[in-house]
Amino acid sequence: MIRTRFLTSSLATMAVAATITLATPPANAADATQQCGQPAVTVSHPAESHSEWLWQRSEVTQDAYTRYQFTRTQQDYSYTDYEWTRYVITQQAVPGQDAVPPTYQQLLEWQRTTPDTTETSGWLRVAPADTAGYGAWEQIDTKTVEDVPAVTETVIVGYAFKQRNTGKIEFRDEPSFNGGDDDAHDKGWDRWPDADQTETTTITPAVTHLEYLYQRVVPGTVETTWALTSPGADWTATGATRNGDLIDPGKPAVPPILEEGVDQTAWTTSSSASPAGDDWSLTGNSEPHALSSYTAPDTSEQPWLPTGTSSSELGYTTDPGTAPAGDGWTATGVSELVPAVLTPVTSATTSAAAPDVEHEWAKVADSLTTVVDRDAWTETVTPATDPCPTDTPTDEPGGDDEVAAPGNDGTKGPGRFEQVLGEGHVVAPTVKPAQAAPAPQGGVLPNTGNGASLGLTAAGLGSLAAGAVLMMMGRRRGFPRS
C-alpha cells in the first residue's frame, strides 16, 4: 500500500514537471530579431603576468672587534769606515848555490827463460775459447757419455741344468727337468741359473752425447830482474845497468831568492787613528754605513751614532697584552671598536618572493622584471549565426531600405551596441537590420525560443496518463488516504 502511494506521488510529480516544462516560454523569445546574421561575441583577455625582483641581503664577513693601539719610533744611525794600506816584505833576498849530483848503486839486469809446456782440458762438449798468448786448443780424445740408460729386456733361451755326479751341464727349453728314465741320461740333474743362456733385446736405446779432450801449448816465460850480483845459476846478465839505491843525495842548485812583499789593507772607523802596526797610510777610500732601527743598536763593534732623523708609526692588535710583530712597540692605552664588515649578497635569479625566510632580504632597486605567465587571448562567447536570407526589401514611402536596430537606450540607433563583460573586457558587436526568421529547424518554432525536445514532450504526456490511471486504481481498491 505504501509502495503504491509512493509510486503514485512520484508519477504525479513527474507529470507536474513535464507540464511546467511544456508551459515554460522560450528564454530567447525576445531576441527573435537576432536569430540570423549575427556576428560572434568575443571577449579579449589581457596577458597574465606577475612581477619579480632581484633580492639582496647583508652577510657579516667579519665580526666587530676591539683593537688596541701601540706605537714605536724608528731612529736612523750611521758611521763611516776608512781604508788604510801598507807594503809588507814577506821574503828577504837569498843568494843562489851550485848543484851537487847524488850518488847511486849500479844495478845489473839479469834474465832467465822457462820452456814451453802443454795444458790439457777436462772432458768438454765444445772446445774452449782460445786465449791470447797461448797456443790454440786441439782435440786429442773423444768419449761417449750416457745421459739416459737404454731400456732392455733379457729373455732366457736355454735353461741350464748341472748333473750332480758328473758335473755335466745341459740346456733345456723348459726350467723343469731331472733326467727322467732315459738311459742316455743319468738322473740327478739340478737347475743351474748362473749358466742360463740369455738373449737381450733393446726396447729404448740409451741417450748419449760426445765429450772431447783438448790440449794446448803454454808458451815459456822470460823473467827479468835487477840486482848487483847474479840471482842464481839459471840467470844470465843482459849487460844493461841502472841506478839503484841512493848512496849520497848530493845537493841541488839553489837559485837566488828575490825579495817579496804584499800590499795589505785595513779599515778603521776613524780617519785619524791608523790600524795597529807601522807604515799605514790612508787610501782615500771610505764606506759610509746607515741603519734604521726601532731599538738602539749594539755599539760594541760598530760606533753607531744617531743622525737625528726619526719617524713614528702606530700598530694595532686585538690583545692589549700582545704587541705587533717587530721590536720597539709600546702600548698607548688607546683602544677602538672596529665595526663588523657587511658584504652584500645578491640572489642569482629574480623571484616574486624573497629566496628564504631566514634572512632579511630587500628588493634591488631597478630590478623589477615582468614575467608573462600567459599571453593575451580572445574567447568566443557566442559564435556568429548563419547569414539571413537575401530577400529584396519592399520600399515604403518616406522610409529607408534598412530597418534600424534598437540601440542601448531602446531606440532605433545606428545599429551598434556595446556590452561590458567584466573589468577590461568590452565587446562591441554590430547588429544587422532585422530580417525574416528562417524556417523551423529541429522542431523549434520561429520566434519561440529553443522549445522542448520531442522526447521530453512525450515523456511528460506519458507521465500524466500513468498518474491518472494509478489514481483511479487506488480509489477502486479502496486505498486509504494519506
SULHU-V818947 format. One record per residue. N is the residue number from 1. RES is the residue in one letter. SS is DSSP state (a for helix, b for strand, c for the rest). OMEGA is omega in whole degrees, -180 to 180 (NA if undefined). NEAR is the number of other C-alpha atoms within 8 Angstrom. Layout:
BEGIN
n->N res->RES ss->SS omega->OMEGA near->NEAR
n->N res->RES ss->SS omega->OMEGA near->NEAR
END
This chain:
BEGIN
n->1 res->M ss->c omega->-179 near->5
n->2 res->I ss->a omega->180 near->5
n->3 res->R ss->a omega->-178 near->6
n->4 res->T ss->a omega->179 near->7
n->5 res->R ss->a omega->180 near->8
n->6 res->F ss->a omega->180 near->8
n->7 res->L ss->a omega->180 near->8
n->8 res->T ss->a omega->180 near->11
n->9 res->S ss->a omega->-179 near->8
n->10 res->S ss->a omega->-180 near->8
n->11 res->L ss->a omega->178 near->12
n->12 res->A ss->a omega->179 near->11
n->13 res->T ss->a omega->178 near->8
n->14 res->M ss->a omega->180 near->11
n->15 res->A ss->a omega->179 near->13
n->16 res->V ss->a omega->180 near->9
n->17 res->A ss->a omega->179 near->9
n->18 res->A ss->a omega->180 near->14
n->19 res->T ss->a omega->179 near->9
n->20 res->I ss->a omega->-180 near->8
n->21 res->T ss->a omega->-179 near->8
n->22 res->L ss->a omega->-176 near->8
n->23 res->A ss->a omega->-177 near->6
n->24 res->T ss->c omega->-180 near->6
n->25 res->P ss->c omega->179 near->8
n->26 res->P ss->c omega->-175 near->9
n->27 res->A ss->c omega->-175 near->7
n->28 res->N ss->c omega->179 near->9
n->29 res->A ss->a omega->-179 near->10
n->30 res->A ss->a omega->-177 near->7
n->31 res->D ss->a omega->-176 near->8
n->32 res->A ss->a omega->-178 near->12
n->33 res->T ss->a omega->-178 near->9
n->34 res->Q ss->a omega->-178 near->9
n->35 res->Q ss->c omega->-180 near->9
n->36 res->C ss->c omega->176 near->12
n->37 res->G ss->c omega->-178 near->11
n->38 res->Q ss->c omega->178 near->13
n->39 res->P ss->c omega->178 near->10
n->40 res->A ss->c omega->176 near->11
n->41 res->V ss->b omega->-177 near->12
n->42 res->T ss->b omega->177 near->10
n->43 res->V ss->b omega->179 near->12
n->44 res->S ss->b omega->179 near->11
n->45 res->H ss->b omega->179 near->10
n->46 res->P ss->c omega->177 near->7
n->47 res->A ss->c omega->177 near->10
n->48 res->E ss->b omega->-176 near->9
n->49 res->S ss->b omega->174 near->9
n->50 res->H ss->b omega->-176 near->9
n->51 res->S ss->b omega->176 near->10
n->52 res->E ss->b omega->179 near->12
n->53 res->W ss->b omega->162 near->12
n->54 res->L ss->c omega->-177 near->14
n->55 res->W ss->b omega->-177 near->14
n->56 res->Q ss->b omega->176 near->12
n->57 res->R ss->b omega->180 near->11
n->58 res->S ss->b omega->179 near->8
n->59 res->E ss->b omega->-179 near->8
n->60 res->V ss->b omega->178 near->9
n->61 res->T ss->b omega->175 near->8
n->62 res->Q ss->b omega->-179 near->7
n->63 res->D ss->c omega->175 near->8
n->64 res->A ss->c omega->-179 near->9
n->65 res->Y ss->b omega->178 near->9
n->66 res->T ss->b omega->177 near->9
n->67 res->R ss->b omega->-174 near->13
n->68 res->Y ss->b omega->-171 near->14
n->69 res->Q ss->b omega->175 near->13
n->70 res->F ss->b omega->178 near->14
n->71 res->T ss->b omega->174 near->12
n->72 res->R ss->b omega->-177 near->11
n->73 res->T ss->b omega->178 near->10
n->74 res->Q ss->b omega->-178 near->11
n->75 res->Q ss->b omega->177 near->14
n->76 res->D ss->b omega->178 near->13
n->77 res->Y ss->b omega->179 near->12
n->78 res->S ss->b omega->169 near->12
n->79 res->Y ss->b omega->-176 near->12
n->80 res->T ss->b omega->173 near->10
n->81 res->D ss->b omega->179 near->12
n->82 res->Y ss->b omega->-177 near->14
n->83 res->E ss->b omega->176 near->13
n->84 res->W ss->b omega->180 near->14
n->85 res->T ss->b omega->174 near->12
n->86 res->R ss->b omega->179 near->10
n->87 res->Y ss->b omega->-178 near->9
n->88 res->V ss->b omega->178 near->8
n->89 res->I ss->b omega->179 near->9
n->90 res->T ss->b omega->180 near->8
n->91 res->Q ss->b omega->176 near->8
n->92 res->Q ss->c omega->179 near->9
n->93 res->A ss->c omega->-180 near->9
n->94 res->V ss->b omega->179 near->7
n->95 res->P ss->c omega->-179 near->7
n->96 res->G ss->c omega->179 near->9
n->97 res->Q ss->b omega->177 near->8
n->98 res->D ss->c omega->-178 near->7
n->99 res->A ss->c omega->173 near->9
n->100 res->V ss->b omega->-176 near->8
n->101 res->P ss->c omega->178 near->8
n->102 res->P ss->c omega->178 near->10
n->103 res->T ss->b omega->-177 near->9
n->104 res->Y ss->b omega->169 near->10
n->105 res->Q ss->b omega->-180 near->9
n->106 res->Q ss->b omega->-178 near->9
n->107 res->L ss->b omega->178 near->11
n->108 res->L ss->b omega->177 near->14
n->109 res->E ss->b omega->-180 near->13
n->110 res->W ss->b omega->-174 near->14
n->111 res->Q ss->b omega->172 near->12
n->112 res->R ss->b omega->-174 near->10
n->113 res->T ss->b omega->176 near->8
n->114 res->T ss->c omega->-177 near->7
n->115 res->P ss->c omega->177 near->7
n->116 res->D ss->c omega->176 near->9
n->117 res->T ss->b omega->178 near->8
n->118 res->T ss->b omega->-180 near->8
n->119 res->E ss->b omega->-179 near->8
n->120 res->T ss->b omega->179 near->8
n->121 res->S ss->c omega->170 near->8
n->122 res->G ss->c omega->179 near->6
n->123 res->W ss->c omega->-176 near->8
n->124 res->L ss->b omega->176 near->9
n->125 res->R ss->c omega->178 near->7
n->126 res->V ss->c omega->-178 near->6
n->127 res->A ss->c omega->177 near->9
n->128 res->P ss->c omega->180 near->5
n->129 res->A ss->c omega->178 near->5
n->130 res->D ss->c omega->-179 near->8
n->131 res->T ss->c omega->-180 near->7
n->132 res->A ss->c omega->179 near->4
n->133 res->G ss->c omega->178 near->5
n->134 res->Y ss->c omega->176 near->10
n->135 res->G ss->c omega->180 near->10
n->136 res->A ss->c omega->177 near->8
n->137 res->W ss->c omega->179 near->12
n->138 res->E ss->b omega->-179 near->7
n->139 res->Q ss->b omega->-179 near->9
n->140 res->I ss->b omega->-179 near->8
n->141 res->D ss->b omega->180 near->7
n->142 res->T ss->b omega->174 near->8
n->143 res->K ss->b omega->179 near->7
n->144 res->T ss->b omega->-179 near->8
n->145 res->V ss->b omega->-179 near->8
n->146 res->E ss->b omega->178 near->9
n->147 res->D ss->b omega->179 near->8
n->148 res->V ss->b omega->-179 near->7
n->149 res->P ss->c omega->177 near->8
n->150 res->A ss->c omega->176 near->10
n->151 res->V ss->b omega->-177 near->9
n->152 res->T ss->b omega->177 near->9
n->153 res->E ss->b omega->-179 near->8
n->154 res->T ss->b omega->-179 near->8
n->155 res->V ss->b omega->177 near->7
n->156 res->I ss->b omega->178 near->9
n->157 res->V ss->b omega->177 near->9
n->158 res->G ss->b omega->-179 near->11
n->159 res->Y ss->b omega->-175 near->16
n->160 res->A ss->b omega->175 near->16
n->161 res->F ss->b omega->-177 near->14
n->162 res->K ss->b omega->180 near->12
n->163 res->Q ss->b omega->-177 near->13
n->164 res->R ss->c omega->-172 near->9
n->165 res->N ss->c omega->-174 near->5
n->166 res->T ss->c omega->-177 near->5
n->167 res->G ss->c omega->-179 near->7
n->168 res->K ss->c omega->-179 near->7
n->169 res->I ss->b omega->174 near->8
n->170 res->E ss->b omega->-177 near->7
n->171 res->F ss->b omega->180 near->10
n->172 res->R ss->b omega->179 near->10
n->173 res->D ss->c omega->-178 near->7
n->174 res->E ss->c omega->-176 near->7
n->175 res->P ss->c omega->-179 near->8
n->176 res->S ss->c omega->179 near->5
n->177 res->F ss->c omega->178 near->11
n->178 res->N ss->c omega->175 near->8
n->179 res->G ss->c omega->-178 near->10
n->180 res->G ss->c omega->-179 near->7
n->181 res->D ss->c omega->-180 near->6
n->182 res->D ss->c omega->-179 near->7
n->183 res->D ss->c omega->-178 near->5
n->184 res->A ss->c omega->-180 near->4
n->185 res->H ss->c omega->176 near->8
n->186 res->D ss->c omega->174 near->9
n->187 res->K ss->c omega->178 near->9
n->188 res->G ss->c omega->178 near->9
n->189 res->W ss->b omega->177 near->12
n->190 res->D ss->b omega->177 near->10
n->191 res->R ss->b omega->-177 near->11
n->192 res->W ss->c omega->-174 near->10
n->193 res->P ss->a omega->-177 near->8
n->194 res->D ss->a omega->-178 near->5
n->195 res->A ss->a omega->180 near->7
n->196 res->D ss->c omega->173 near->12
n->197 res->Q ss->b omega->-177 near->10
n->198 res->T ss->b omega->177 near->9
n->199 res->E ss->b omega->-175 near->8
n->200 res->T ss->b omega->179 near->8
n->201 res->T ss->b omega->178 near->7
n->202 res->T ss->b omega->178 near->9
n->203 res->I ss->b omega->177 near->8
n->204 res->T ss->b omega->-179 near->7
n->205 res->P ss->c omega->180 near->8
n->206 res->A ss->c omega->175 near->10
n->207 res->V ss->b omega->-174 near->9
n->208 res->T ss->b omega->171 near->9
n->209 res->H ss->b omega->-178 near->8
n->210 res->L ss->b omega->173 near->9
n->211 res->E ss->b omega->-173 near->12
n->212 res->Y ss->b omega->176 near->14
n->213 res->L ss->b omega->-176 near->13
n->214 res->Y ss->b omega->180 near->14
n->215 res->Q ss->b omega->177 near->12
n->216 res->R ss->b omega->-180 near->12
n->217 res->V ss->b omega->175 near->12
n->218 res->V ss->b omega->-176 near->10
n->219 res->P ss->c omega->177 near->10
n->220 res->G ss->c omega->-177 near->9
n->221 res->T ss->c omega->175 near->8
n->222 res->V ss->b omega->-179 near->8
n->223 res->E ss->b omega->180 near->7
n->224 res->T ss->b omega->177 near->8
n->225 res->T ss->b omega->178 near->7
n->226 res->W ss->b omega->-180 near->8
n->227 res->A ss->b omega->177 near->10
n->228 res->L ss->c omega->180 near->7
n->229 res->T ss->c omega->-176 near->5
n->230 res->S ss->c omega->178 near->10
n->231 res->P ss->c omega->-179 near->7
n->232 res->G ss->c omega->-175 near->5
n->233 res->A ss->c omega->-177 near->6
n->234 res->D ss->c omega->178 near->5
n->235 res->W ss->c omega->-178 near->10
n->236 res->T ss->b omega->180 near->9
n->237 res->A ss->b omega->180 near->10
n->238 res->T ss->b omega->-179 near->8
n->239 res->G ss->b omega->179 near->6
n->240 res->A ss->b omega->180 near->7
n->241 res->T ss->b omega->174 near->8
n->242 res->R ss->b omega->180 near->7
n->243 res->N ss->b omega->177 near->9
n->244 res->G ss->b omega->-179 near->8
n->245 res->D ss->b omega->-179 near->6
n->246 res->L ss->b omega->177 near->10
n->247 res->I ss->b omega->179 near->8
n->248 res->D ss->b omega->-177 near->7
n->249 res->P ss->c omega->-178 near->8
n->250 res->G ss->c omega->-179 near->9
n->251 res->K ss->b omega->178 near->8
n->252 res->P ss->c omega->176 near->8
n->253 res->A ss->c omega->-180 near->9
n->254 res->V ss->b omega->179 near->8
n->255 res->P ss->c omega->179 near->7
n->256 res->P ss->c omega->178 near->9
n->257 res->I ss->b omega->180 near->9
n->258 res->L ss->c omega->178 near->8
n->259 res->E ss->c omega->179 near->9
n->260 res->E ss->b omega->180 near->9
n->261 res->G ss->b omega->-180 near->9
n->262 res->V ss->b omega->173 near->8
n->263 res->D ss->b omega->179 near->8
n->264 res->Q ss->b omega->175 near->8
n->265 res->T ss->b omega->178 near->8
n->266 res->A ss->b omega->-179 near->8
n->267 res->W ss->b omega->174 near->9
n->268 res->T ss->b omega->-179 near->12
n->269 res->T ss->c omega->179 near->10
n->270 res->S ss->c omega->178 near->9
n->271 res->S ss->c omega->-179 near->8
n->272 res->S ss->c omega->-180 near->4
n->273 res->A ss->c omega->-178 near->6
n->274 res->S ss->c omega->175 near->10
n->275 res->P ss->c omega->180 near->9
n->276 res->A ss->c omega->-179 near->4
n->277 res->G ss->c omega->-177 near->5
n->278 res->D ss->c omega->170 near->4
n->279 res->D ss->c omega->177 near->6
n->280 res->W ss->c omega->176 near->10
n->281 res->S ss->b omega->-180 near->8
n->282 res->L ss->b omega->178 near->10
n->283 res->T ss->b omega->-176 near->7
n->284 res->G ss->b omega->178 near->6
n->285 res->N ss->b omega->176 near->7
n->286 res->S ss->b omega->-177 near->8
n->287 res->E ss->b omega->179 near->7
n->288 res->P ss->b omega->178 near->8
n->289 res->H ss->b omega->180 near->8
n->290 res->A ss->b omega->-178 near->8
n->291 res->L ss->b omega->173 near->7
n->292 res->S ss->b omega->-174 near->8
n->293 res->S ss->b omega->176 near->10
n->294 res->Y ss->c omega->176 near->10
n->295 res->T ss->c omega->-180 near->8
n->296 res->A ss->c omega->-179 near->5
n->297 res->P ss->c omega->178 near->6
n->298 res->D ss->c omega->-178 near->7
n->299 res->T ss->c omega->-180 near->7
n->300 res->S ss->c omega->-179 near->5
n->301 res->E ss->c omega->178 near->5
n->302 res->Q ss->c omega->-178 near->8
n->303 res->P ss->c omega->-180 near->8
n->304 res->W ss->c omega->179 near->10
n->305 res->L ss->b omega->178 near->7
n->306 res->P ss->b omega->-179 near->9
n->307 res->T ss->b omega->-179 near->8
n->308 res->G ss->b omega->179 near->6
n->309 res->T ss->b omega->-180 near->7
n->310 res->S ss->b omega->178 near->8
n->311 res->S ss->b omega->-179 near->7
n->312 res->S ss->b omega->177 near->8
n->313 res->E ss->b omega->179 near->7
n->314 res->L ss->b omega->176 near->8
n->315 res->G ss->b omega->-177 near->8
n->316 res->Y ss->b omega->172 near->10
n->317 res->T ss->b omega->178 near->11
n->318 res->T ss->c omega->179 near->9
n->319 res->D ss->c omega->-178 near->8
n->320 res->P ss->c omega->-180 near->9
n->321 res->G ss->c omega->-178 near->4
n->322 res->T ss->c omega->180 near->7
n->323 res->A ss->c omega->175 near->12
n->324 res->P ss->c omega->180 near->9
n->325 res->A ss->c omega->-180 near->4
n->326 res->G ss->c omega->-177 near->5
n->327 res->D ss->c omega->169 near->6
n->328 res->G ss->c omega->-177 near->8
n->329 res->W ss->c omega->176 near->10
n->330 res->T ss->b omega->-180 near->8
n->331 res->A ss->b omega->178 near->11
n->332 res->T ss->b omega->-177 near->7
n->333 res->G ss->b omega->-180 near->7
n->334 res->V ss->b omega->176 near->7
n->335 res->S ss->b omega->179 near->8
n->336 res->E ss->b omega->-180 near->7
n->337 res->L ss->b omega->178 near->8
n->338 res->V ss->b omega->-177 near->8
n->339 res->P ss->c omega->179 near->7
n->340 res->A ss->c omega->179 near->10
n->341 res->V ss->b omega->180 near->9
n->342 res->L ss->b omega->180 near->9
n->343 res->T ss->b omega->180 near->8
n->344 res->P ss->b omega->177 near->8
n->345 res->V ss->b omega->-178 near->8
n->346 res->T ss->b omega->179 near->8
n->347 res->S ss->c omega->-178 near->9
n->348 res->A ss->c omega->-178 near->5
n->349 res->T ss->c omega->176 near->5
n->350 res->T ss->c omega->177 near->10
n->351 res->S ss->b omega->-180 near->11
n->352 res->A ss->c omega->180 near->8
n->353 res->A ss->c omega->180 near->5
n->354 res->A ss->c omega->-177 near->9
n->355 res->P ss->c omega->179 near->8
n->356 res->D ss->c omega->-179 near->5
n->357 res->V ss->c omega->-180 near->6
n->358 res->E ss->c omega->-177 near->4
n->359 res->H ss->c omega->178 near->6
n->360 res->E ss->c omega->-178 near->6
n->361 res->W ss->c omega->175 near->9
n->362 res->A ss->b omega->-180 near->8
n->363 res->K ss->b omega->178 near->9
n->364 res->V ss->c omega->-179 near->9
n->365 res->A ss->c omega->178 near->5
n->366 res->D ss->c omega->179 near->4
n->367 res->S ss->c omega->-179 near->8
n->368 res->L ss->c omega->179 near->9
n->369 res->T ss->b omega->178 near->8
n->370 res->T ss->b omega->-179 near->8
n->371 res->V ss->b omega->-180 near->8
n->372 res->V ss->b omega->178 near->9
n->373 res->D ss->b omega->179 near->8
n->374 res->R ss->b omega->180 near->7
n->375 res->D ss->c omega->177 near->8
n->376 res->A ss->c omega->-177 near->9
n->377 res->W ss->b omega->-178 near->8
n->378 res->T ss->b omega->-179 near->8
n->379 res->E ss->b omega->177 near->8
n->380 res->T ss->b omega->179 near->9
n->381 res->V ss->b omega->179 near->8
n->382 res->T ss->b omega->179 near->7
n->383 res->P ss->c omega->178 near->8
n->384 res->A ss->c omega->178 near->9
n->385 res->T ss->c omega->-180 near->10
n->386 res->D ss->c omega->178 near->7
n->387 res->P ss->c omega->177 near->7
n->388 res->C ss->c omega->177 near->10
n->389 res->P ss->c omega->-177 near->7
n->390 res->T ss->c omega->176 near->4
n->391 res->D ss->c omega->-180 near->4
n->392 res->T ss->c omega->-179 near->4
n->393 res->P ss->c omega->179 near->5
n->394 res->T ss->c omega->179 near->5
n->395 res->D ss->c omega->177 near->7
n->396 res->E ss->c omega->-178 near->6
n->397 res->P ss->c omega->176 near->4
n->398 res->G ss->c omega->-179 near->4
n->399 res->G ss->c omega->178 near->6
n->400 res->D ss->c omega->177 near->7
n->401 res->D ss->c omega->-176 near->7
n->402 res->E ss->c omega->175 near->5
n->403 res->V ss->c omega->-176 near->7
n->404 res->A ss->c omega->177 near->10
n->405 res->A ss->c omega->-180 near->12
n->406 res->P ss->b omega->178 near->10
n->407 res->G ss->c omega->-179 near->12
n->408 res->N ss->c omega->-178 near->7
n->409 res->D ss->c omega->179 near->5
n->410 res->G ss->c omega->179 near->6
n->411 res->T ss->c omega->177 near->7
n->412 res->K ss->b omega->-176 near->9
n->413 res->G ss->c omega->-176 near->9
n->414 res->P ss->c omega->178 near->7
n->415 res->G ss->c omega->179 near->13
n->416 res->R ss->b omega->175 near->10
n->417 res->F ss->c omega->-180 near->10
n->418 res->E ss->c omega->177 near->9
n->419 res->Q ss->b omega->-180 near->7
n->420 res->V ss->b omega->-180 near->8
n->421 res->L ss->c omega->178 near->9
n->422 res->G ss->c omega->-176 near->6
n->423 res->E ss->c omega->175 near->5
n->424 res->G ss->c omega->-178 near->6
n->425 res->H ss->c omega->-179 near->10
n->426 res->V ss->b omega->178 near->11
n->427 res->V ss->b omega->-179 near->12
n->428 res->A ss->c omega->178 near->9
n->429 res->P ss->c omega->177 near->10
n->430 res->T ss->b omega->-180 near->9
n->431 res->V ss->c omega->179 near->11
n->432 res->K ss->c omega->178 near->8
n->433 res->P ss->c omega->-179 near->9
n->434 res->A ss->c omega->-180 near->9
n->435 res->Q ss->c omega->-179 near->8
n->436 res->A ss->c omega->-179 near->6
n->437 res->A ss->c omega->179 near->11
n->438 res->P ss->c omega->179 near->8
n->439 res->A ss->c omega->180 near->5
n->440 res->P ss->c omega->179 near->8
n->441 res->Q ss->b omega->175 near->6
n->442 res->G ss->c omega->177 near->4
n->443 res->G ss->c omega->-180 near->8
n->444 res->V ss->b omega->180 near->11
n->445 res->L ss->c omega->178 near->9
n->446 res->P ss->c omega->178 near->10
n->447 res->N ss->c omega->178 near->9
n->448 res->T ss->c omega->179 near->12
n->449 res->G ss->c omega->-178 near->13
n->450 res->N ss->c omega->-178 near->8
n->451 res->G ss->c omega->-180 near->10
n->452 res->A ss->c omega->179 near->9
n->453 res->S ss->c omega->179 near->7
n->454 res->L ss->a omega->-180 near->7
n->455 res->G ss->a omega->-179 near->6
n->456 res->L ss->a omega->179 near->9
n->457 res->T ss->a omega->179 near->11
n->458 res->A ss->a omega->179 near->8
n->459 res->A ss->a omega->180 near->9
n->460 res->G ss->a omega->-180 near->13
n->461 res->L ss->a omega->178 near->10
n->462 res->G ss->a omega->180 near->8
n->463 res->S ss->a omega->178 near->13
n->464 res->L ss->a omega->-179 near->13
n->465 res->A ss->a omega->-180 near->8
n->466 res->A ss->a omega->179 near->9
n->467 res->G ss->a omega->-180 near->12
n->468 res->A ss->a omega->180 near->8
n->469 res->V ss->a omega->-178 near->8
n->470 res->L ss->a omega->179 near->9
n->471 res->M ss->a omega->179 near->9
n->472 res->M ss->a omega->179 near->8
n->473 res->M ss->a omega->-180 near->8
n->474 res->G ss->a omega->-180 near->9
n->475 res->R ss->a omega->-177 near->8
n->476 res->R ss->a omega->179 near->7
n->477 res->R ss->a omega->179 near->6
n->478 res->G ss->c omega->177 near->6
n->479 res->F ss->c omega->177 near->8
n->480 res->P ss->c omega->179 near->4
n->481 res->R ss->c omega->-178 near->3
n->482 res->S ss->c omega->NA near->2
END
